[in-house]
C-alpha cells in the first residue's frame, strides 16, 4: 500500500516554463487536495477535488490548473512559472466520511529561477 | 472565514519536560480541529483530531489536546518530551459543515528537544 505518491521530488524551472506535478493515491479516497508550503506561512490550499471530474479552487489558485479524470490521479499544472511559485507542494487525500483526516505525500520541492 | 494562530514559531524543551504548543482559532461555525506533525523532508501526519463529543482528545505518541470553546483554543500537550518529538507541528481547522475537509493551517511551531 503506497498511499499518496508524488513525482518529481525536486525540480528546477526557468521563468516562463511549464510543468506538471503528478499525484496518485491507491486508497480509493474521493477527496484530493493540493497545498503549497512556504516557510513560516503554514500550508495554503491551491485546488481540491471531491471526485473524478469535479475540481474547485482553494485559497491560492492563480497560476495553477488541475484535472481529475480518475479517482486515483490529481495532477497539478503550473503554467508560465514565476519565482513566486518556488515552494514545496503537497498532495493529500482523504475519505469523504472522514473529512480533514488527510493523508499526505512526501512533497515536491520546486524552484523557479 | 476561518483562521488559526499558533503562538510561538519555535519552542524548545528539555527531554522529559512538558510540551505545550498553543493554538487559537476563529470560526463562525462549530469547528473541527486537528494537529498534524511534520518530520524533516516528509509530508504531514495526523496526530489527533476533535470533531464532536469529549473535549479532551488523545492522539499518537502520547500527545493530547483539549478543545476549549470559551477560549477558542486547542492547545497540544505531552507530559514528557522525547528526542523523537523534534519536528514541526501544525494546528488546523475546518468547519463542521460541507467544507469537503478543506483545512486552514496555522503557520507551524518548530519543536526542539534538548538532551
Boltz contact constraints between the chains, C-beta under 6 A:
constraints:
  - contact:
      token1: [A, 31]
      token2: [B, 100]
      max_distance: 6.0
  - contact:
      token1: [A, 31]
      token2: [B, 101]
      max_distance: 6.0
  - contact:
      token1: [A, 40]
      token2: [B, 107]
      max_distance: 6.0
  - contact:
      token1: [A, 41]
      token2: [B, 107]
      max_distance: 6.0
  - contact:
      token1: [A, 42]
      token2: [B, 105]
      max_distance: 6.0
  - contact:
      token1: [A, 42]
      token2: [B, 106]
      max_distance: 6.0
  - contact:
      token1: [A, 42]
      token2: [B, 107]
      max_distance: 6.0
  - contact:
      token1: [A, 42]
      token2: [B, 108]
      max_distance: 6.0
  - contact:
      token1: [A, 43]
      token2: [B, 105]
      max_distance: 6.0
  - contact:
      token1: [A, 45]
      token2: [B, 102]
      max_distance: 6.0
  - contact:
      token1: [A, 50]
      token2: [B, 100]
      max_distance: 6.0
  - contact:
      token1: [A, 90]
      token2: [B, 43]
      max_distance: 6.0
  - contact:
      token1: [A, 94]
      token2: [B, 101]
      max_distance: 6.0
  - contact:
      token1: [A, 99]
      token2: [B, 101]
      max_distance: 6.0
  - contact:
      token1: [A, 100]
      token2: [B, 32]
      max_distance: 6.0
  - contact:
      token1: [A, 100]
      token2: [B, 34]
      max_distance: 6.0
  - contact:
      token1: [A, 100]
      token2: [B, 94]
      max_distance: 6.0
  - contact:
      token1: [A, 100]
      token2: [B, 101]
      max_distance: 6.0
  - contact:
      token1: [A, 100]
      token2: [B, 103]
      max_distance: 6.0
  - contact:
      token1: [A, 101]
      token2: [B, 46]
      max_distance: 6.0
  - contact:
      token1: [A, 104]
      token2: [B, 43]
      max_distance: 6.0
  - contact:
      token1: [A, 104]
      token2: [B, 44]
      max_distance: 6.0
  - contact:
      token1: [A, 105]
      token2: [B, 43]
      max_distance: 6.0
  - contact:
      token1: [A, 106]
      token2: [B, 42]
      max_distance: 6.0
  - contact:
      token1: [A, 106]
      token2: [B, 43]
      max_distance: 6.0
  - contact:
      token1: [A, 107]
      token2: [B, 43]
      max_distance: 6.0
